[in-house]
Amino acid sequence: MHQLISLYKQWSGQEPVQTEQLPMAGSNRVYYRMTAQDGSTVVGVIGTSRDENHAFVYLCRHFTKRQLPVPHLLAVSDDELRYLQTDLGTVSLFDAIRGGREAGGRYTLKEQELLRRTIRQLPNIQMRGARELDFSNCYPQAEFDVDSVLFDLNYFKYCFLKATELDFHELKLEADFRLLAKDLTAEKCDAFLYRDFQARNVMLVSDTTANSPQPYFIDFQGGRKGPYYYDLASFLWQASAKYPYKLRRELVYEYYNALKQFTEVPTPHHFVARLSLFVLFRILQVLGAYGFRGYFERKQHFITSIPPAIQNLRELLEVTDFPYPYLMSLLRQLTELPQFQQIPTTASRADGYKTTDRNPYTPHPQDGPATFSKYDAQGPLVVKVYSFSYRKGIPEDESGNGGGYVFDCRSTHNPGRYEPYKQLTGLDEPVIRFLEDDGEILTFLESVYKLADAHVRRYIQRGFTSLMFSFGCTGGQHRSVYSAQHLAEHIHQKFGVEVRICHREQNINQTLEAQ
């Protein structure tokens, strides 16, 4: 500590008037907020590994040169065990989206925008950060390779799988591990693999030129050359985040479009196929870490994090076929163990989708040419979805086909009975949270989705061009609007057909273009 204060004095010309130790993170580095007489602050860091500190110092200077959003180094000791950096404040992305996380994945529009802004910046640091970067300075290794993959997979085997006492054939498992490692490293990629890209390592900094805080990145000293899919999988499939289906889908799409600005991107089908491999690997890697910290170090926080991670694995296995038969069989047995059944496999999620729905980011053999939709439309079907008030009558079907399905939402709890929601609609976040917290509307829509999916699929097969769904409630403002919007988005995302939405009583019209 004395040497850190000496470094500060050497840099500023005077000792700090206050030095406050910051909460410890996962590493062995110790952070201090150091305050000058004028109230300005910097962050002082003491590390125990010169190689790790050297990696951070080198990368930080390189990223600053590339004008990337990272802290600036102000002073570094000769042995690189201590350094000073700019203070990025106290608000991390993890803190800023706490409300959505604690609400079971119901993120507000503001929280969603912070996530989008962050994910759009990720290719910036991965691709621009890799330019002219000397990866030999990375720690503990320069590149993501087969050996590092096998290390993590064996970490999962010994620290998690064996602790569950699930019986398995070690040689068969090792053979599939080697196949997975080969596939993960099959493509050459010169990106900067952040490795620890998570919400805790993103600081939100006020910017006088922007209306909202901007993401800055920290704790990248474990980075190396590698595939950009790894960081996307780490961020979006973090077990505790509970990102809902639609939001995760949108964030993948945001990332894919942002990546186009920096490099030639693969086709969507290839992209999602590769991403699914890294999602699988990342889940196994996380379970290994949770097993060590929970089962061996006996830290309860990590034990309670295991069921959400198992749920991520369960959902992935439900929607994706991987070419590792023994590993897949073993993982399915793992997800069925009684101690991991705390999260129901078919419960309605915060966005109204069931976990048994297929994930649009994991390709499936029966899919046609890949897009970011679940299925490719085989005909020029146009689906029209209406919300309406029964007081003003059921919407007419201009196609002359008789109007299709009409669903009555009036059996569900009505937010319009309460003053705070009277001026809002089913498109507004407070109403959405009210309906989803109550849960009746989600149960109602589960049955609607099953019926609608079968009907849309059959219409596509028969080459029909028009199908209509209508949702009615008392005023055509809350429940019917919510239901119509969610069914429309569900059909569009699952089948890729054109969907026209009409919230009749709100005078709102929207078209979701065919994909």
N, C-alpha and C positions, 0 to 999 in steps of 0.2 A: 504493500500500500504506500509506503514511504517513497518507493521508486516511481510510482504512478504520479504522486503529488509533485515529485521533482520534475518529471516530464512535463506536467502541466505548467509548472513555474517557468521551466525553460522555454515553453511555447508562448505563454502569455505575459511573462515578466513578473508575475505575482502568484501567490498561492490562492487556491479557491477559498471563498468564505464559507462554503458548505459542501460537504461530500456525502451523498446519500446512496447506499447500496440498493440496487434495483433487484426485484424478485429473480430468483434463479430460474433458468430455463432448463432444457434437457442436456446442455453441454456442461463442461467443467470450467468454462470461462465465467469470470465474475465481472459484472457491469456496475458502474457508478455514475450517477448524475452529479456533475461538478459545476458549481455556481460561482460566477465572478461577482465582483462588487457592484457592477452595473445590472446585475440580475440575469445576464445572459448565461446560457448553460451549454455544456458539451457532455459527451458520454466518454468515460474512461473505461478501458477494458484491460483485464489481466487474464492471460491465458497460461496454460501449463505445457502446451505442446508447441514447440517452435515451428514445426512443419505445418501444423494446422493454421497457426497465426500467419505464417508466411503466405499460405494459400489465400487467406482472406485479404491480406495487405496487397498482394499482387492483383487479385481479382478486383478489389475495390478501386485501385488506381486505374486499372484497365477499363472498368466500366465507367468510371468518371470521365476518362478520356473519350469514351464513346458517347458521352452525354446521356447516360442511362440514369434512371431514378434510383440512386443508391446513396447512402451517406458518404460524405467526403472525409477522407483522412486528413487530420490536421497535424499530427505528430506521431512518430513511431520510434520506439527505443531501438538502440543498436542491435539488441538481440531479438527484436520483434516479438517479445513476450508481453509488451505493453504498448498500447496506442490510444490516441484520442480521435474521436470522430464527431461529426456534427450530430446534434440532438434532433431526432425526428419527432419528438413529442411522446405522448403517452397513449395515443389511441391506435390500436391495431385493428385490422379488418376483423379479426376474431372477436374483439370486444364490440365492434360496431354492428355486427350481425348476430349478436347474442340473443336478441329478442326472437328472431325467426328460428334459431336453433332450439331455444327453450320452448317455443310453441310447436315443436314437433315437425319443423320444416315449413311452416307457414311464414314465408319471408315477405316483408312489406315491399312496396315498389321501390322505396329508397334503398333498402338492403339489396334488392335485386340489381339495382343500378350500380351499386358499389362492386358487386360481384362481376358484373359485365365489364366495368371499367378495368378491374384487375385482370380478368382473363384476356382482355384485348391487349394488355401490356406484356403478357407472358411471352409471345413470340418476339417481341422487341428485344428482351434481354437474352432470349435463347439464340436468336439468329444474329442480331447486330453485335451482341456480346461475344459471339464466337469469332468474329472477324479479327484477324491478326492476333488472336489469343494464343499464347504459348501454353499448351495444356500440360507440359511437363511440370509446371508449377502447381498443378492441382494435387489435392491430398484426400485420401491416402493413395489414389491412383489416378492416372491420366485419362482413362477411358473406360466406359461401360463395356464389359466383355463377358465371355462365358464363365470365367472363374468367379467374377463378382456375382453373377446370377446364381451359380451353384452354391456359393457361400450363403446367400440369402435363403435359397430353397432348403438347404440343410439346416439353417437356423430355424426355419419353420418346422422342419421334421423333428429336430431334437428338443427345441424349446416349447413347442406347442403340441404337435401331433402325438409325441410320445407321452406327454403329460395327460392327454385325454384317455390313455390306456386303450385306445382303439387298435385292434390287431391289424397288422399290415405286413406285406412281403417287401422287405427292404430293397432287394435287387430289382424287382419290377418297378417299384417307385423310383429308384435311382435312374432306371432306363428312361422313364417318362420325364423326369427332371432334366435329363440331358437333351431330350428332344425339345422340350420347352426352351431351354437355354439356347439351343441352336437357332430356334425360330425367332427368339427375341433379339438376337444379335445378327440376324441374317442380312439386314440392310445397313449399308454404310450411311452414317449420318454425322455431319460435322457441326451439329448444334451444341450449344452449352446446355447440359443437363443439370438443372438446378439441384435436383435430388431431394431437397427438403422444402419443396414449394407447398406451403400451407398457410392458412389464414393468419396464424400467429406470427408469421415471418413477413407480413405485409403491414407497413405502417401507413396511416392516412394522414397526410400533411396538407394543411391549408395552403391554398395557392391564390394569390391576389389577382391572378389573371383568369381564374376559373371560378365558377359559382359553387363548386363543391370540392371536397378534399381529394387529393390525388394520391394514388398508391406508390409507395417507395418500398424497395426490397432490401431485406437484411438476411443475415445468416446463410450466405451462399457458399461458405468455405468448403463444403463437401461436394461442390459441383465438379463436373468433368465433361469430356466429350461424350456425346451419346444421343439417343433418339428423343425427339421432342415429345413423343407420346407419353413417356414416363411421367413427366411433370403434370400433364393434363389429367392422367389417371390418378395421380397422388392427390391432386386438389379436389376433383369432383367426386371421387369415391371415398373421401375421408369419412370414416364410419360415424363420427359424432356429428357431422354437419347435417345429415338427414335431408340433403337436397331433394326436393320432389322431382318427379318424372319430367314435368314440362320444363322446369327451370334448368335441370341438368342438360336436357336436350338443347335448350336455347343457348346455354353457355358453351357447349361443344360447337354449335353452329357459329357463335361469335368468335371462338378461337380459330376455327377453320378459315373463316373469312379474313381474320386479322393475319393469319399465317401467309395468305396469298400476297400480302404486301412485301414479304421478305424473301420468298423462295417459291419455286415451282412446287405446287402441292400435288399429291397423288389423287386419283379419282376418289369420290366419296366412298365407294365400296371398299377400295383398298385401305383407305384411311380408317374406316370403322373396323375392318378386320384386324388391322394392326393395333388399334386402340384397345380392342377387346382382349388381346393377348396381354397387354400391359396392365389392364384392369385386373385380370386374373393374377398376374405376378405380384402386383402391388398389394392385393388383398392377402395373399399368402405371406408376403414380407411383413405386413402389419401384424398379422396374427402371430408370427414368430416373435416380434418385438413385444406384443402384449403378453404372450406366454412367458417370456423371460422376466419382464417387469412384474407381472401379476403372480404367476405360479412360483417363481424362484425368489424374486425380491419381495414378494408378498405385499405389493402395493395395490390396494383395493380399487383405485381409480382405473387401473388397466384391466382388472378382472371384469369390472362393470362395462368396459368398452368392448369386450369380446362379443356379446350377443349382437350389437349393431353391425360389427364387422362380419359375423357369420351371416347376418341377414343380407348384406351386400353380396356375399358369396352365393347364398341361396338364390337370390334374384338373377345373378349372372348365369348360374347353371340352368335355370329355368328357361332362359332365352337364347343360349349360345351352345353350340356343339364344338368342342375342342378335340383335336386328333390325338388325345392322350388317354386311351381307354382305362388303364388301371388307375391313373391319377383321378380321372373324373368319377369313377366308381367309389374310390376312397373318399373323395370330397363330398359326394352325395351322402355317404354314410355319416360323415362328420356333421353335416347340417341337420341330420335327423337325431343326433344325440339329445337326450332329455335336458341336459344342462344348458342347451343353447336354444330352447324353445320359448324364450321370454317374449320374442317378437313374432306374432302370428304371420304365417307365410301368405295368407290371402286377405289380410286386413286392409281396409280402405285407407289409403294414404292421404296426406294432407291436400293433395291436388285432385282427389277424387278418382284416381286410377288404382287398380288392384295390382299387387305385386306379381300376379300371374300374367299381366299384360306383357307382350314382347317388347324388349327394349330396342329403340330405333338405332342404337349405336353398336349393337352386336349383330352382325349379319347371320343369316340362317340359310341353309342350303335351298330351301324352297323359295326364297326370295328371287325375284328377277334382277335385272340390272339395278345396281345400287344407287339410291339417292338417300337423302336424310329422312325419308318417310319409311314407314314400316313395310308397306306393300306398294307395288307399282300398279297404277290403274291400267286396266286392260281395255277400257272403253271410255267414251266421252260422257260419262255420267256426271251430272251436276246435281248436287244435293242442296236443298233449300231448308233452312232451319229458322223457325219463327218463334218469338215470344209474344204473348198477347194477354189481354184482359178478357175474362169470360163475359164481363158486363158489356163488351163491345163486339162480341161474337167471334167465332173461329175464323181464322184467315182463309180467304179463298185461294184455290189452287189455279193459277193462271194457265197451267199446262193442260188443264182439262182431264187430269188423271184422277181426280176425286179427293185429293188432299192428304193422302198418306196417313202416317201415324199422328195421333193427338194424345198428348200426355197431360194429365191433371196434376198439378203440383200442390193443390190446396190442402192435401193431407199433411204436408210438412210444416214445421214451425215457421211462422211468418214474422220476419224482422220488422215489417212495416207497422206492427202493433206498438213499436217502441219509438219514442220521440227521437233518439239520436240517429235513427236510420230512415226517418220519414222522407227526407229530401235526397236520399242516396238511392242507387240502383244496385242490381246484382253484379255490376261491373266494378263497383267500388270496394276497395280493400276491407273497410270495416264490415260491410255486409258479407263479403266472402268469408271473413274470419268467423262471423256470427254463425253462418250456415254450416261451415265445416266443423267448428267447435261443437255445435249442436249434434251434427252427424246424421240427422234424418235425411238430408238431401243427398248425402253420399250413398246411403243404402238404397234410396230411390233410384239414383243414377246407375248403380251397379246392374240392376235389372234392365234398365234402358239400354246401356251399352251392349249387353249380350244380344238383345233383340235387334238393335240397330246394326251391329257388326254382321250378324247373319244375313240381314236383309240387304245391306250394301254389298256384301261379298257376292250374293246371288244376283243382284242387279248388274254388277260388273260382268259376271260370267255370262249372263244372258244378253248383254249389250244394250241394256236399257239406258235412257239418257236423262231421266228426271225422277227424283225421289224427294219427298217432303216430310219433314218432322215439325210438329208444333207443340209448344209448351204453354199451357195457360195457368194463370193464377188469378187472384182477386183483382189486382190492379195492373198486372202486366209490368211490374216494376222491379221486384226483388227475386223471388224464387224462380219464376219463369225465365227471367233474363239470365240468371246464373246458369240454369239448366241448359238453355238453348246455346249459350256461349260455350259451355264445356262440352256438350255433345258435338257441336260444330268443330271445335278444335281437335277433339278426339278423332272424329272421322277423317279430318284433313291430315292429321299426323299419321294415322294408321294406314290409310288407303291412298293418300296423295291426290285425291280427286278435288275438283273445284267445289267449294262450299260457299253458298251465299247466305249471309246471316241478316235477318230483319227483326230488330226489336221494335215492333210496330208502335207500341204506345210511347216509346222513347224517341221515335223518329230517328233511329240509328240503323244504318245499313253498312255492311262490310262484306267484302269478297276475299276469300282465301283462295289464291290462284292454284291451279293444278300444278303438281310437281313432276 
